[in-house]
């Protein structure tokens, strides 16, 4: 997780997010792990969006558009976000 400071604009933060996801996918690709999703989140205050990236055929695919946003300032929003994270953890164990 990387913290984006308040004096950095939103676009710069999104670009940094893409660079980190690409680096993680390329690292996994270098050790022979491809087509395995790397999950990350982008937050803007209490609003969190879950994104993913993976490497396939020497190309990194980043899925970050038209995603569901979670409002973790509410109990139900935090519950939904935690449920998604739990499902990802269970999926990773299989």
C-alpha positions in Angstrom: 0.0 0.0 0.0 1.3 3.4 -0.9 -0.1 6.6 0.6 -0.8 9.5 -1.8 -0.1 12.8 -0.1 -2.8 15.6 -0.1 -0.7 17.9 -2.2 -0.5 15.4 -5.1 -3.4 15.6 -7.5 -5.7 12.7 -8.3 -4.2 12.0 -11.8 -0.7 11.7 -10.4 -2.0 9.2 -7.8 -3.7 7.1 -10.4 -0.5 7.1 -12.6 1.5 5.9 -9.5 -1.1 3.2 -8.9 -0.7 2.0 -12.5 3.1 1.9 -12.2 2.9 -0.1 -9.0 0.5 -2.6 -10.5 2.6 -3.0 -13.6 5.7 -3.5 -11.5 4.0 -6.2 -9.4 2.6 -8.0 -12.5 6.0 -7.9 -14.2 7.7 -9.3 -11.1 5.3 -12.2 -11.0 5.9 -12.7 -14.8 9.6 -12.8 -14.2 9.3 -15.7 -11.8 6.9 -17.6 -14.2 3.5 -16.6 -12.8 1.2 -15.3 -15.5 -2.5 -14.7 -15.7 -2.8 -14.4 -11.9 -4.6 -11.3 -10.8 -3.0 -8.7 -8.5 -5.6 -6.8 -6.6 -5.1 -3.3 -5.5 -7.3 -0.4 -4.3 -7.6 3.2 -5.0 -9.1 5.4 -2.3 -10.3 8.9 -2.2 -11.2 9.6 1.3 -13.8 7.0 2.4 -14.5 5.9 -1.1 -12.5 2.8 -2.2 -12.4 1.1 -5.6 -10.9 -2.3 -6.0 -8.8 -2.8 -9.2 -6.8 -5.6 -10.6 -3.9 -6.3 -13.0 -2.3 -9.3 -14.5 0.4 -10.2 -17.1 -0.5 -12.3 -20.2 1.5 -12.8 -23.4 4.1 -10.2 -22.3 1.4 -7.5 -21.8 0.1 -6.1 -18.5 -3.6 -5.7 -18.3 -5.0 -3.3 -15.7 -8.7 -3.5 -15.0 -9.8 -0.2 -13.3 -12.7 1.2 -15.2 -16.4 0.9 -14.5 -15.8 -0.6 -11.1 -18.0 -0.6 -8.0 -17.0 1.9 -5.4 -17.3 1.1 -1.7 -18.1 3.8 0.9 -16.2 2.5 3.9 -17.4 5.3 6.2 -20.7 3.4 6.5 -21.1 0.1 8.2 -22.7 -1.6 5.2 -20.0 -0.2 2.9 -17.2 -1.4 5.1 -19.0 -4.8 5.4 -19.3 -5.1 1.6 -15.6 -4.2 1.1 -14.5 -6.7 3.8 -16.6 -9.4 2.2 -15.0 -8.9 -1.2 -11.5 -9.0 0.4 -12.4 -12.3 2.2 -13.6 -13.8 -1.1 -10.3 -12.8 -2.7 -8.4 -14.4 0.1 -10.4 -17.6 -0.2 -9.9 -17.6 -4.0 -6.2 -17.2 -3.6 -6.0 -20.3 -1.3 -7.5 -22.5 -4.1 
